[in-house]
Amino acid sequence: MNEKAAKVGKFNVVDVAAVVLIAAVVLFVVWKVALSDRDPQEREVTMTYRVLTEGVSSDIYESVQQHIPSQLMASGKLLDGEILSVEQGPYYVLGSDGEWSPDPQHVNLYFTVRHHSTAGEVLLSKVDEQEIRIGRKDYTLKTEYIEFHNAIILDIDWDFADAD
């Protein structure tokens, strides 16, 4: 009976290994649950970019101004972004004398757009399904009231939310 009483108070190697394994599994599960709401690969990003539409009829500028700011739209749904402002600039044409001069019938429009999204390990500059890349010449800028095709992305600025 003394041998049985002595074994109850002591652990053998298999018992110690089992306790360590169980403790490791419990710590792993607690660590995963505690950090599950925070994915270190995902971070919020605000993308501000400028879009050029060339050779637009001059009277459209006034119409567009009435709808600024305006929320971005794609595929029939409103997106988490908006056109913040629009500016007009001259649209130049080559005259018969070989000189460039402003066309009084047309203007270039410069839109400033802001979009909020998340970025993973690789920054995919996308607004819905459209990629936003500097120099892209087939961008469609669309809101509930405005739509321009074959616009050009001039520049992009990314602002990442600070990670805690």
Secondary structure, DSSP 4 states (H G I P E B T S, - for coil): -HHHHHHHTS--HHHHHHHHHHHHHHHHHHHHHHHTT--TT-EEEEEEEEEEEEEEETTHHHHHHTT-SEEEEETTEEEEEEEEEEEEEEEEEE-TTS-EEEEEEEEEEEEEEEEEEEE-SS---EETTEE--TT-S-EEEEBSS-EEEEEEEEEEEEEEPPP-
